[in-house]
Amino acid sequence: MTEAKRAPLPHDFHPPVPSFTVTSDDLQPGAVLKSAQVKSGGDTSPQLRWEGYPAETKSFAVTCFDPDAPTGSGFWHWVLFDIPASVTELPAGAGGGKFEGLPDGAVHVRNDYGSKDFGGAAPPPGDGPHRYVFTVYAVDSEKLGPGDDVSPAVVGFHLRFHALARAQLVGEYENRG
């Protein structure tokens, strides 16, 4: 996929908000995803840690989105919200399996694979590199509002109006098939 064909990032159409910092032991900005974050390699959500968010933050949300998926609407790999404001790190694997390290009360909605967990990268062979945008949102309420039976788009709608700030970490993966 050439740079000219790349789709906008998911926040390009949202109102601007301040940013803060998200880092990962498993992913460096712009780097290739590790095999653990790939569908065929384990579907393991990466470790994420964040800091510098607004003091009035009441909860967090975490998403992973591939804007380069050949769908016309991108592809949601992970949508998690209602993470308590006291939680500033998720360990690797918190988004699936036994959900170890996932805080009580956190809510997953279905990703575009149809499961309520983290689904790893799986771009079509030969489609070029895809970006995987991991975003942490600082939210102005303890509960975002929707339940776990809504689509990622509905969660995104709520985040548009309740995000105080956001941080993102973008990795890439290509299936050369």
Secondary structure as the mmCIF struct_conf table of DSSP 4:
data_model
#
loop_
_struct_conf.conf_type_id
_struct_conf.id
_struct_conf.beg_label_comp_id
_struct_conf.beg_label_asym_id
_struct_conf.beg_label_seq_id
_struct_conf.end_label_comp_id
_struct_conf.end_label_asym_id
_struct_conf.end_label_seq_id
HELX_RH_3T_P HELX_RH_3T_P1 GLU A 3 LYS A 5
HELX_LH_PP_P HELX_LH_PP_P1 ARG A 6 LEU A 9
TURN_TY1_P TURN_TY1_P1 PRO A 10 PHE A 13
BEND BEND1 HIS A 14 HIS A 14
HELX_LH_PP_P HELX_LH_PP_P2 PRO A 15 PRO A 16
STRN STRN1 SER A 19 SER A 19
STRN STRN2 THR A 21 THR A 23
BEND BEND2 ASP A 25 ASP A 26
TURN_TY1_P TURN_TY1_P2 PRO A 29 GLY A 30
HELX_LH_PP_P HELX_LH_PP_P3 ALA A 31 ALA A 31
STRN STRN3 VAL A 32 VAL A 32
HELX_LH_PP_P HELX_LH_PP_P4 LEU A 33 LYS A 34
HELX_RH_3T_P HELX_RH_3T_P2 SER A 35 GLN A 37
STRN STRN4 VAL A 38 VAL A 38
HELX_RH_3T_P HELX_RH_3T_P3 LYS A 39 GLY A 41
TURN_TY1_P TURN_TY1_P3 GLY A 42 GLY A 42
HELX_LH_PP_P HELX_LH_PP_P5 THR A 44 GLN A 47
STRN STRN5 LEU A 48 GLU A 51
TURN_TY1_P TURN_TY1_P4 ALA A 55 GLU A 56
STRN STRN6 SER A 59 ASP A 66
TURN_TY1_P TURN_TY1_P5 PRO A 67 ASP A 68
BEND BEND3 ALA A 69 ALA A 69
TURN_TY1_P TURN_TY1_P6 PRO A 70 SER A 73
STRN STRN7 PHE A 75 PRO A 84
TURN_TY1_P TURN_TY1_P7 ALA A 85 SER A 86
STRN STRN8 GLU A 89 LEU A 90
TURN_TY1_P TURN_TY1_P8 ALA A 92 GLY A 95
BEND BEND4 GLY A 96 GLY A 96
TURN_TY1_P TURN_TY1_P9 GLY A 97 LYS A 98
TURN_TY1_P TURN_TY1_P10 GLU A 100 GLY A 101
HELX_LH_PP_P HELX_LH_PP_P6 LEU A 102 PRO A 103
TURN_TY1_P TURN_TY1_P11 ASP A 104 GLY A 105
STRN STRN9 VAL A 107 HIS A 108
TURN_TY1_P TURN_TY1_P12 ASP A 112 TYR A 113
BEND BEND5 GLY A 114 ASP A 117
STRN STRN10 ALA A 121 ALA A 121
HELX_LH_PP_P HELX_LH_PP_P7 PRO A 123 PRO A 124
TURN_TY1_P TURN_TY1_P13 PRO A 125 GLY A 126
BEND BEND6 ASP A 127 ASP A 127
STRN STRN11 HIS A 130 VAL A 139
BEND BEND7 ASP A 140 LYS A 143
BEND BEND8 GLY A 145 GLY A 145
TURN_TY1_P TURN_TY1_P14 ASP A 148 ASP A 149
BEND BEND9 VAL A 150 VAL A 150
HELX_RH_AL_P HELX_RH_AL_P1 PRO A 152 HIS A 162
STRN STRN12 ALA A 163 TYR A 173
#
